[in-house]
């Protein structure tokens, strides 16, 4: 019975704990992004008073945040393909933390 060739130690693919950690971090990141996109919705009734503007003007605040996210997502993906996903993820996290 032929035996499969053995691999030298340390040349295998990612280990299960590391893969699970990556999935957990990506899931957490998705939740954070979805919460940040809807962060402005609870203050919509207060925006006219806070910004001293009519309600019809301040209603665009929700649309602007969703539009910015819709534009930034594919741009960040393309930049991640060009310059590295890790670098773009770290830059995105720094921008989100500001």
Biopython code that builds the backbone (N, CA, C, O; Angstrom):
import numpy as np
from Bio.PDB.StructureBuilder import StructureBuilder

atoms = [
    (1, "UNK", "N", (0.850, -1.164, 0.000)),
    (1, "UNK", "CA", (0.000, 0.000, 0.000)),
    (1, "UNK", "C", (0.900, 1.232, 0.000)),
    (1, "UNK", "O", (1.729, 1.385, 0.897)),
    (2, "UNK", "N", (0.752, 2.111, -0.988)),
    (2, "UNK", "CA", (1.624, 3.292, -1.048)),
    (2, "UNK", "C", (1.242, 4.287, 0.044)),
    (2, "UNK", "O", (0.073, 4.440, 0.398)),
    (3, "UNK", "N", (2.249, 4.945, 0.554)),
    (3, "UNK", "CA", (2.042, 5.960, 1.586)),
    (3, "UNK", "C", (2.139, 7.340, 0.963)),
    (3, "UNK", "O", (2.922, 7.565, 0.040)),
    (4, "UNK", "N", (1.345, 8.248, 1.470)),
    (4, "UNK", "CA", (1.405, 9.628, 0.993)),
    (4, "UNK", "C", (2.688, 10.256, 1.509)),
    (4, "UNK", "O", (3.084, 10.008, 2.648)),
    (5, "UNK", "N", (3.342, 11.066, 0.689)),
    (5, "UNK", "CA", (4.574, 11.706, 1.166)),
    (5, "UNK", "C", (4.245, 12.651, 2.318)),
    (5, "UNK", "O", (3.247, 13.370, 2.291)),
    (6, "UNK", "N", (5.091, 12.629, 3.304)),
    (6, "UNK", "CA", (4.861, 13.501, 4.455)),
    (6, "UNK", "C", (5.460, 14.869, 4.189)),
    (6, "UNK", "O", (6.478, 15.001, 3.510)),
    (7, "UNK", "N", (4.814, 15.873, 4.731)),
    (7, "UNK", "CA", (5.294, 17.244, 4.586)),
    (7, "UNK", "C", (6.234, 17.569, 5.728)),
    (7, "UNK", "O", (6.061, 17.077, 6.843)),
    (8, "UNK", "N", (7.228, 18.399, 5.453)),
    (8, "UNK", "CA", (8.060, 18.873, 6.557)),
    (8, "UNK", "C", (7.232, 19.756, 7.483)),
    (8, "UNK", "O", (6.267, 20.391, 7.055)),
    (9, "UNK", "N", (7.611, 19.789, 8.726)),
    (9, "UNK", "CA", (6.876, 20.584, 9.715)),
    (9, "UNK", "C", (6.891, 22.055, 9.327)),
    (9, "UNK", "O", (7.913, 22.591, 8.899)),
    (10, "UNK", "N", (5.745, 22.694, 9.485)),
    (10, "UNK", "CA", (5.649, 24.130, 9.248)),
    (10, "UNK", "C", (5.357, 24.514, 7.808)),
    (10, "UNK", "O", (5.349, 25.705, 7.499)),
    (11, "UNK", "N", (5.116, 23.562, 6.911)),
    (11, "UNK", "CA", (4.839, 23.916, 5.520)),
    (11, "UNK", "C", (3.380, 23.734, 5.153)),
    (11, "UNK", "O", (3.009, 23.931, 3.996)),
    (12, "UNK", "N", (2.565, 23.372, 6.088)),
    (12, "UNK", "CA", (1.146, 23.164, 5.795)),
    (12, "UNK", "C", (0.405, 24.474, 5.687)),
    (12, "UNK", "O", (0.983, 25.549, 5.844)),
    (13, "UNK", "N", (-0.874, 24.372, 5.418)),
    (13, "UNK", "CA", (-1.729, 25.553, 5.300)),
    (13, "UNK", "C", (-2.040, 26.133, 6.665)),
    (13, "UNK", "O", (-1.455, 25.730, 7.670)),
    (14, "UNK", "N", (-2.965, 27.082, 6.696)),
    (14, "UNK", "CA", (-3.313, 27.695, 7.978)),
    (14, "UNK", "C", (-3.949, 26.679, 8.917)),
    (14, "UNK", "O", (-4.704, 25.802, 8.499)),
    (15, "UNK", "N", (-3.629, 26.820, 10.160)),
    (15, "UNK", "CA", (-4.193, 25.911, 11.151)),
    (15, "UNK", "C", (-5.627, 26.297, 11.454)),
    (15, "UNK", "O", (-6.036, 27.429, 11.197)),
    (16, "UNK", "N", (-6.384, 25.374, 11.991)),
    (16, "UNK", "CA", (-7.798, 25.625, 12.272)),
    (16, "UNK", "C", (-8.012, 26.777, 13.252)),
    (16, "UNK", "O", (-8.896, 27.598, 13.011)),
    (17, "UNK", "N", (-7.245, 26.884, 14.350)),
    (17, "UNK", "CA", (-7.475, 28.022, 15.250)),
    (17, "UNK", "C", (-7.240, 29.373, 14.563)),
    (17, "UNK", "O", (-7.976, 30.329, 14.807)),
    (18, "UNK", "N", (-6.222, 29.450, 13.711)),
    (18, "UNK", "CA", (-5.963, 30.714, 13.032)),
    (18, "UNK", "C", (-7.087, 31.049, 12.052)),
    (18, "UNK", "O", (-7.507, 32.203, 11.960)),
    (19, "UNK", "N", (-7.573, 30.048, 11.322)),
    (19, "UNK", "CA", (-8.671, 30.274, 10.389)),
    (19, "UNK", "C", (-9.925, 30.710, 11.141)),
    (19, "UNK", "O", (-10.650, 31.587, 10.672)),
    (20, "UNK", "N", (-10.186, 30.120, 12.285)),
    (20, "UNK", "CA", (-11.344, 30.516, 13.091)),
    (20, "UNK", "C", (-11.203, 31.942, 13.589)),
    (20, "UNK", "O", (-12.185, 32.682, 13.647)),
    (21, "UNK", "N", (-9.993, 32.330, 13.948)),
    (21, "UNK", "CA", (-9.774, 33.699, 14.418)),
    (21, "UNK", "C", (-10.008, 34.695, 13.288)),
    (21, "UNK", "O", (-10.582, 35.760, 13.517)),
    (22, "UNK", "N", (-9.579, 34.372, 12.084)),
    (22, "UNK", "CA", (-9.788, 35.257, 10.943)),
    (22, "UNK", "C", (-11.280, 35.425, 10.675)),
    (22, "UNK", "O", (-11.750, 36.538, 10.437)),
    (23, "UNK", "N", (-12.016, 34.335, 10.712)),
    (23, "UNK", "CA", (-13.467, 34.404, 10.488)),
    (23, "UNK", "C", (-14.127, 35.252, 11.575)),
    (23, "UNK", "O", (-15.008, 36.060, 11.281)),
    (24, "UNK", "N", (-13.711, 35.073, 12.815)),
    (24, "UNK", "CA", (-14.299, 35.845, 13.916)),
    (24, "UNK", "C", (-14.008, 37.334, 13.761)),
    (24, "UNK", "O", (-14.895, 38.159, 13.982)),
    (25, "UNK", "N", (-12.792, 37.691, 13.387)),
    (25, "UNK", "CA", (-12.435, 39.102, 13.211)),
    (25, "UNK", "C", (-13.203, 39.705, 12.040)),
    (25, "UNK", "O", (-13.679, 40.837, 12.135)),
    (26, "UNK", "N", (-13.331, 38.977, 10.950)),
    (26, "UNK", "CA", (-14.070, 39.489, 9.797)),
    (26, "UNK", "C", (-15.559, 39.660, 10.119)),
    (26, "UNK", "O", (-16.178, 40.633, 9.687)),
    (27, "UNK", "N", (-16.126, 38.733, 10.865)),
    (27, "UNK", "CA", (-17.530, 38.848, 11.270)),
    (27, "UNK", "C", (-17.727, 40.062, 12.172)),
    (27, "UNK", "O", (-18.694, 40.809, 12.021)),
    (28, "UNK", "N", (-16.806, 40.252, 13.108)),
    (28, "UNK", "CA", (-16.891, 41.411, 13.999)),
    (28, "UNK", "C", (-16.758, 42.707, 13.207)),
    (28, "UNK", "O", (-17.464, 43.678, 13.479)),
    (29, "UNK", "N", (-15.860, 42.724, 12.234)),
    (29, "UNK", "CA", (-15.702, 43.906, 11.392)),
    (29, "UNK", "C", (-16.964, 44.222, 10.614)),
    (29, "UNK", "O", (-17.331, 45.389, 10.475)),
    (30, "UNK", "N", (-17.633, 43.192, 10.103)),
    (30, "UNK", "CA", (-18.889, 43.404, 9.384)),
    (30, "UNK", "C", (-19.968, 43.991, 10.270)),
    (30, "UNK", "O", (-20.731, 44.855, 9.838)),
    (31, "UNK", "N", (-20.034, 43.529, 11.502)),
    (31, "UNK", "CA", (-21.023, 44.062, 12.445)),
    (31, "UNK", "C", (-20.722, 45.515, 12.766)),
    (31, "UNK", "O", (-21.634, 46.340, 12.824)),
    (32, "UNK", "N", (-19.453, 45.836, 12.976)),
    (32, "UNK", "CA", (-19.064, 47.223, 13.281)),
    (32, "UNK", "C", (-19.414, 48.146, 12.116)),
    (32, "UNK", "O", (-19.947, 49.235, 12.329)),
    (33, "UNK", "N", (-19.123, 47.725, 10.901)),
    (33, "UNK", "CA", (-19.427, 48.557, 9.730)),
    (33, "UNK", "C", (-20.929, 48.769, 9.596)),
    (33, "UNK", "O", (-21.373, 49.884, 9.321)),
    (34, "UNK", "N", (-21.711, 47.723, 9.786)),
    (34, "UNK", "CA", (-23.159, 47.889, 9.654)),
    (34, "UNK", "C", (-23.716, 48.809, 10.735)),
    (34, "UNK", "O", (-24.639, 49.580, 10.476)),
    (35, "UNK", "N", (-23.168, 48.735, 11.932)),
    (35, "UNK", "CA", (-23.618, 49.643, 12.993)),
    (35, "UNK", "C", (-23.193, 51.081, 12.720)),
    (35, "UNK", "O", (-23.953, 52.010, 12.996)),
    (36, "UNK", "N", (-21.999, 51.278, 12.185)),
    (36, "UNK", "CA", (-21.540, 52.639, 11.893)),
    (36, "UNK", "C", (-22.378, 53.283, 10.792)),
    (36, "UNK", "O", (-22.603, 54.493, 10.813)),
    (37, "UNK", "N", (-22.842, 52.481, 9.831)),
    (37, "UNK", "CA", (-23.653, 53.035, 8.755)),
    (37, "UNK", "C", (-25.020, 53.487, 9.250)),
    (37, "UNK", "O", (-25.611, 54.399, 8.673)),
    (38, "UNK", "N", (-25.523, 52.877, 10.290)),
    (38, "UNK", "CA", (-26.848, 53.252, 10.803)),
    (38, "UNK", "C", (-26.757, 54.127, 12.055)),
    (38, "UNK", "O", (-27.768, 54.371, 12.713)),
    (39, "UNK", "N", (-25.580, 54.590, 12.380)),
    (39, "UNK", "CA", (-25.379, 55.376, 13.595)),
    (39, "UNK", "C", (-26.137, 56.704, 13.583)),
    (39, "UNK", "O", (-26.551, 57.192, 14.635)),
    (40, "UNK", "N", (-26.317, 57.279, 12.417)),
    (40, "UNK", "CA", (-26.949, 58.586, 12.323)),
    (40, "UNK", "C", (-28.478, 58.506, 12.419)),
    (40, "UNK", "O", (-29.121, 59.517, 12.703)),
    (41, "UNK", "N", (-29.062, 57.353, 12.195)),
    (41, "UNK", "CA", (-30.526, 57.233, 12.152)),
    (41, "UNK", "C", (-31.208, 57.641, 13.465)),
    (41, "UNK", "O", (-32.230, 58.325, 13.400)),
    (42, "UNK", "N", (-30.713, 57.269, 14.644)),
    (42, "UNK", "CA", (-31.418, 57.684, 15.872)),
    (42, "UNK", "C", (-31.438, 59.191, 16.117)),
    (42, "UNK", "O", (-32.308, 59.676, 16.841)),
    (43, "UNK", "N", (-30.513, 59.938, 15.539)),
    (43, "UNK", "CA", (-30.501, 61.382, 15.791)),
    (43, "UNK", "C", (-31.185, 62.193, 14.698)),
    (43, "UNK", "O", (-31.156, 63.423, 14.743)),
    (44, "UNK", "N", (-31.797, 61.537, 13.718)),
    (44, "UNK", "CA", (-32.454, 62.255, 12.620)),
    (44, "UNK", "C", (-33.495, 63.251, 13.131)),
    (44, "UNK", "O", (-33.531, 64.370, 12.619)),
    (45, "UNK", "N", (-34.348, 62.915, 14.115)),
    (45, "UNK", "CA", (-35.314, 63.915, 14.584)),
    (45, "UNK", "C", (-34.661, 65.133, 15.244)),
    (45, "UNK", "O", (-35.257, 66.211, 15.266)),
    (46, "UNK", "N", (-33.457, 64.979, 15.776)),
    (46, "UNK", "CA", (-32.775, 66.082, 16.453)),
    (46, "UNK", "C", (-31.910, 66.929, 15.515)),
    (46, "UNK", "O", (-31.481, 68.019, 15.893)),
    (47, "UNK", "N", (-31.650, 66.444, 14.303)),
    (47, "UNK", "CA", (-30.742, 67.150, 13.397)),
    (47, "UNK", "C", (-31.179, 68.578, 13.064)),
    (47, "UNK", "O", (-30.323, 69.462, 13.047)),
    (48, "UNK", "N", (-32.455, 68.854, 12.798)),
    (48, "UNK", "CA", (-32.824, 70.250, 12.505)),
    (48, "UNK", "C", (-32.452, 71.205, 13.642)),
    (48, "UNK", "O", (-31.988, 72.317, 13.394)),
    (49, "UNK", "N", (-32.651, 70.779, 14.863)),
    (49, "UNK", "CA", (-32.298, 71.629, 16.005)),
    (49, "UNK", "C", (-30.784, 71.731, 16.164)),
    (49, "UNK", "O", (-30.262, 72.816, 16.421)),
    (50, "UNK", "N", (-30.075, 70.614, 16.015)),
    (50, "UNK", "CA", (-28.626, 70.618, 16.202)),
    (50, "UNK", "C", (-27.896, 71.401, 15.115)),
    (50, "UNK", "O", (-26.881, 72.040, 15.390)),
    (51, "UNK", "N", (-28.406, 71.356, 13.882)),
    (51, "UNK", "CA", (-27.729, 72.006, 12.767)),
    (51, "UNK", "C", (-28.347, 73.348, 12.372)),
    (51, "UNK", "O", (-27.871, 74.012, 11.452)),
    (52, "UNK", "N", (-29.406, 73.738, 13.074)),
    (52, "UNK", "CA", (-30.119, 74.982, 12.753)),
    (52, "UNK", "C", (-30.479, 75.029, 11.265)),
    (52, "UNK", "O", (-30.178, 75.999, 10.570)),
    (53, "UNK", "N", (-31.121, 73.974, 10.798)),
    (53, "UNK", "CA", (-31.499, 73.869, 9.384)),
    (53, "UNK", "C", (-32.879, 73.236, 9.296)),
    (53, "UNK", "O", (-33.320, 72.577, 10.238)),
    (54, "UNK", "N", (-33.569, 73.430, 8.168)),
    (54, "UNK", "CA", (-34.886, 72.805, 8.016)),
    (54, "UNK", "C", (-34.776, 71.279, 7.935)),
    (54, "UNK", "O", (-33.732, 70.743, 7.562)),
    (55, "UNK", "N", (-35.842, 70.599, 8.282)),
    (55, "UNK", "CA", (-35.855, 69.138, 8.308)),
    (55, "UNK", "C", (-35.606, 68.545, 6.928)),
    (55, "UNK", "O", (-35.001, 67.479, 6.814)),
    (56, "UNK", "N", (-36.065, 69.222, 5.878)),
    (56, "UNK", "CA", (-35.863, 68.682, 4.527)),
    (56, "UNK", "C", (-34.383, 68.643, 4.143)),
    (56, "UNK", "O", (-33.970, 67.796, 3.351)),
    (57, "UNK", "N", (-33.600, 69.540, 4.692)),
    (57, "UNK", "CA", (-32.163, 69.566, 4.401)),
    (57, "UNK", "C", (-31.428, 68.520, 5.229)),
    (57, "UNK", "O", (-30.523, 67.853, 4.727)),
    (58, "UNK", "N", (-31.806, 68.376, 6.474)),
    (58, "UNK", "CA", (-31.087, 67.451, 7.355)),
    (58, "UNK", "C", (-31.429, 65.992, 7.081)),
    (58, "UNK", "O", (-30.699, 65.103, 7.519)),
    (59, "UNK", "N", (-32.514, 65.725, 6.373)),
    (59, "UNK", "CA", (-32.864, 64.343, 6.041)),
    (59, "UNK", "C", (-31.822, 63.703, 5.129)),
    (59, "UNK", "O", (-31.732, 62.478, 5.059)),
    (60, "UNK", "N", (-31.044, 64.510, 4.440)),
    (60, "UNK", "CA", (-30.007, 63.986, 3.563)),
    (60, "UNK", "C", (-28.825, 63.417, 4.336)),
    (60, "UNK", "O", (-27.955, 62.795, 3.727)),
    (61, "UNK", "N", (-28.758, 63.600, 5.632)),
    (61, "UNK", "CA", (-27.635, 63.078, 6.423)),
    (61, "UNK", "C", (-27.579, 61.554, 6.344)),
    (61, "UNK", "O", (-26.492, 60.985, 6.243)),
    (62, "UNK", "N", (-28.716, 60.894, 6.387)),
    (62, "UNK", "CA", (-28.753, 59.429, 6.285)),
    (62, "UNK", "C", (-28.312, 58.993, 4.900)),
    (62, "UNK", "O", (-27.518, 58.064, 4.755)),
    (63, "UNK", "N", (-28.832, 59.669, 3.879)),
    (63, "UNK", "CA", (-28.474, 59.318, 2.511)),
    (63, "UNK", "C", (-26.983, 59.534, 2.265)),
    (63, "UNK", "O", (-26.347, 58.734, 1.579)),
    (64, "UNK", "N", (-26.429, 60.592, 2.812)),
    (64, "UNK", "CA", (-25.008, 60.881, 2.614)),
    (64, "UNK", "C", (-24.127, 59.813, 3.244)),
    (64, "UNK", "O", (-23.128, 59.421, 2.640)),
    (65, "UNK", "N", (-24.457, 59.331, 4.430)),
    (65, "UNK", "CA", (-23.629, 58.304, 5.064)),
    (65, "UNK", "C", (-23.703, 56.987, 4.300)),
    (65, "UNK", "O", (-22.689, 56.307, 4.136)),
    (66, "UNK", "N", (-24.887, 56.626, 3.836)),
    (66, "UNK", "CA", (-25.020, 55.388, 3.068)),
    (66, "UNK", "C", (-24.354, 55.497, 1.697)),
    (66, "UNK", "O", (-23.774, 54.527, 1.210)),
    (67, "UNK", "N", (-24.434, 56.665, 1.081)),
    (67, "UNK", "CA", (-23.785, 56.879, -0.211)),
    (67, "UNK", "C", (-22.265, 56.825, -0.074)),
    (67, "UNK", "O", (-21.582, 56.240, -0.913)),
    (68, "UNK", "N", (-21.742, 57.435, 0.982)),
    (68, "UNK", "CA", (-20.297, 57.388, 1.214)),
    (68, "UNK", "C", (-19.819, 55.949, 1.406)),
    (68, "UNK", "O", (-18.761, 55.572, 0.901)),
    (69, "UNK", "N", (-20.587, 55.155, 2.129)),
    (69, "UNK", "CA", (-20.217, 53.752, 2.330)),
    (69, "UNK", "C", (-20.304, 52.962, 1.035)),
    (69, "UNK", "O", (-19.469, 52.096, 0.773)),
    (70, "UNK", "N", (-21.320, 53.260, 0.219)),
    (70, "UNK", "CA", (-21.478, 52.555, -1.047)),
    (70, "UNK", "C", (-20.342, 52.860, -2.017)),
    (70, "UNK", "O", (-19.981, 52.011, -2.831)),
    (71, "UNK", "N", (-19.784, 54.045, -1.941)),
    (71, "UNK", "CA", (-18.663, 54.414, -2.799)),
    (71, "UNK", "C", (-17.349, 53.885, -2.219)),
    (71, "UNK", "O", (-16.490, 53.411, -2.963)),
    (72, "UNK", "N", (-17.191, 53.965, -0.908)),
    (72, "UNK", "CA", (-15.925, 53.582, -0.276)),
    (72, "UNK", "C", (-15.678, 52.075, -0.314)),
    (72, "UNK", "O", (-14.525, 51.647, -0.377)),
    (73, "UNK", "N", (-16.725, 51.271, -0.278)),
    (73, "UNK", "CA", (-16.540, 49.822, -0.225)),
    (73, "UNK", "C", (-15.843, 49.266, -1.467)),
    (73, "UNK", "O", (-14.833, 48.579, -1.314)),
    (74, "UNK", "N", (-16.322, 49.523, -2.690)),
    (74, "UNK", "CA", (-15.591, 48.986, -3.842)),
    (74, "UNK", "C", (-14.230, 49.645, -4.050)),
    (74, "UNK", "O", (-13.300, 49.004, -4.538)),
    (75, "UNK", "N", (-14.108, 50.928, -3.682)),
    (75, "UNK", "CA", (-12.805, 51.586, -3.816)),
    (75, "UNK", "C", (-11.779, 50.959, -2.890)),
    (75, "UNK", "O", (-10.634, 50.739, -3.285)),
    (76, "UNK", "N", (-12.179, 50.673, -1.670)),
    (76, "UNK", "CA", (-11.264, 50.038, -0.729)),
    (76, "UNK", "C", (-10.910, 48.631, -1.185)),
    (76, "UNK", "O", (-9.769, 48.199, -1.024)),
    (77, "UNK", "N", (-11.857, 47.922, -1.744)),
    (77, "UNK", "CA", (-11.574, 46.595, -2.276)),
    (77, "UNK", "C", (-10.562, 46.638, -3.407)),
    (77, "UNK", "O", (-9.650, 45.813, -3.465)),
    (78, "UNK", "N", (-10.723, 47.599, -4.304)),
    (78, "UNK", "CA", (-9.771, 47.731, -5.423)),
    (78, "UNK", "C", (-8.394, 48.136, -4.911)),
    (78, "UNK", "O", (-7.384, 47.586, -5.350)),
    (79, "UNK", "N", (-8.345, 49.081, -3.998)),
    (79, "UNK", "CA", (-7.056, 49.470, -3.427)),
    (79, "UNK", "C", (-6.419, 48.312, -2.661)),
    (79, "UNK", "O", (-5.196, 48.173, -2.641)),
    (80, "UNK", "N", (-7.249, 47.486, -2.035)),
    (80, "UNK", "CA", (-6.735, 46.305, -1.353)),
    (80, "UNK", "C", (-6.113, 45.324, -2.321)),
    (80, "UNK", "O", (-5.110, 44.687, -2.001)),
    (81, "UNK", "N", (-6.700, 45.192, -3.512)),
    (81, "UNK", "CA", (-6.107, 44.333, -4.537)),
    (81, "UNK", "C", (-4.779, 44.897, -5.031)),
    (81, "UNK", "O", (-3.858, 44.149, -5.360)),
    (82, "UNK", "N", (-4.692, 46.221, -5.078)),
    (82, "UNK", "CA", (-3.477, 46.849, -5.606)),
    (82, "UNK", "C", (-2.358, 46.931, -4.570)),
    (82, "UNK", "O", (-1.202, 46.654, -4.891)),
    (83, "UNK", "N", (-2.682, 47.307, -3.338)),
    (83, "UNK", "CA", (-1.659, 47.602, -2.341)),
    (83, "UNK", "C", (-1.624, 46.628, -1.172)),
    (83, "UNK", "O", (-0.760, 46.748, -0.304)),
    (84, "UNK", "N", (-2.517, 45.691, -1.129)),
    (84, "UNK", "CA", (-2.530, 44.716, -0.048)),
    (84, "UNK", "C", (-3.755, 44.882, 0.838)),
    (84, "UNK", "O", (-4.089, 45.985, 1.270)),
    (85, "UNK", "N", (-4.403, 43.777, 1.092)),
    (85, "UNK", "CA", (-5.638, 43.806, 1.877)),
    (85, "UNK", "C", (-5.381, 44.196, 3.329)),
    (85, "UNK", "O", (-6.163, 44.935, 3.925)),
    (86, "UNK", "N", (-4.293, 43.702, 3.890)),
    (86, "UNK", "CA", (-3.984, 44.022, 5.281)),
    (86, "UNK", "C", (-3.756, 45.519, 5.459)),
    (86, "UNK", "O", (-4.265, 46.121, 6.404)),
    (87, "UNK", "N", (-2.995, 46.113, 4.554)),
    (87, "UNK", "CA", (-2.710, 47.548, 4.642)),
    (87, "UNK", "C", (-4.004, 48.356, 4.560)),
    (87, "UNK", "O", (-4.215, 49.281, 5.345)),
    (88, "UNK", "N", (-4.870, 48.004, 3.607)),
    (88, "UNK", "CA", (-6.111, 48.757, 3.452)),
    (88, "UNK", "C", (-7.052, 48.550, 4.631)),
    (88, "UNK", "O", (-7.768, 49.469, 5.028)),
    (89, "UNK", "N", (-7.051, 47.342, 5.190)),
    (89, "UNK", "CA", (-7.875, 47.103, 6.372)),
    (89, "UNK", "C", (-7.402, 47.953, 7.545)),
    (89, "UNK", "O", (-8.218, 48.528, 8.266)),
    (90, "UNK", "N", (-6.095, 48.033, 7.738)),
    (90, "UNK", "CA", (-5.568, 48.856, 8.827)),
    (90, "UNK", "C", (-5.856, 50.334, 8.600)),
    (90, "UNK", "O", (-6.206, 51.052, 9.537)),
    (91, "UNK", "N", (-5.711, 50.792, 7.356)),
    (91, "UNK", "CA", (-6.024, 52.198, 7.063)),
    (91, "UNK", "C", (-7.502, 52.476, 7.308)),
    (91, "UNK", "O", (-7.853, 53.519, 7.860)),
    (92, "UNK", "N", (-8.374, 51.552, 6.903)),
    (92, "UNK", "CA", (-9.809, 51.726, 7.131)),
    (92, "UNK", "C", (-10.140, 51.768, 8.606)),
    (92, "UNK", "O", (-10.986, 52.553, 9.034)),
    (93, "UNK", "N", (-9.473, 50.923, 9.394)),
    (93, "UNK", "CA", (-9.710, 50.927, 10.837)),
    (93, "UNK", "C", (-9.263, 52.239, 11.476)),
    (93, "UNK", "O", (-9.928, 52.751, 12.376)),
    (94, "UNK", "N", (-8.141, 52.784, 11.014)),
    (94, "UNK", "CA", (-7.658, 54.068, 11.553)),
    (94, "UNK", "C", (-8.646, 55.179, 11.210)),
    (94, "UNK", "O", (-8.960, 56.013, 12.059)),
    (95, "UNK", "N", (-9.131, 55.194, 9.982)),
    (95, "UNK", "CA", (-10.098, 56.219, 9.570)),
    (95, "UNK", "C", (-11.395, 56.085, 10.370)),
    (95, "UNK", "O", (-11.976, 57.089, 10.782)),
    (96, "UNK", "N", (-11.847, 54.857, 10.589)),
    (96, "UNK", "CA", (-13.088, 54.641, 11.351)),
    (96, "UNK", "C", (-12.921, 55.044, 12.813)),
    (96, "UNK", "O", (-13.882, 55.467, 13.455)),
    (97, "UNK", "N", (-11.710, 54.916, 13.338)),
    (97, "UNK", "CA", (-11.475, 55.248, 14.749)),
    (97, "UNK", "C", (-11.388, 56.756, 14.987)),
    (97, "UNK", "O", (-11.503, 57.213, 16.124)),
    (98, "UNK", "N", (-11.189, 57.517, 13.936)),
    (98, "UNK", "CA", (-11.038, 58.977, 14.100)),
    (98, "UNK", "C", (-12.315, 59.616, 14.494)),
    (98, "UNK", "O", (-12.367, 60.832, 14.674)),
]
sb = StructureBuilder()
sb.init_structure("model")
sb.init_model(0)
sb.init_chain("A")
sb.init_seg("    ")
for serial, (resi, resn, name, xyz) in enumerate(atoms, 1):
    if name == "N":
        sb.init_residue(resn, " ", resi, " ")
    sb.init_atom(name, np.array(xyz, "f"), 0.0, 1.0, " ", f" {name:<3s}", serial, name[0])
structure = sb.get_structure()
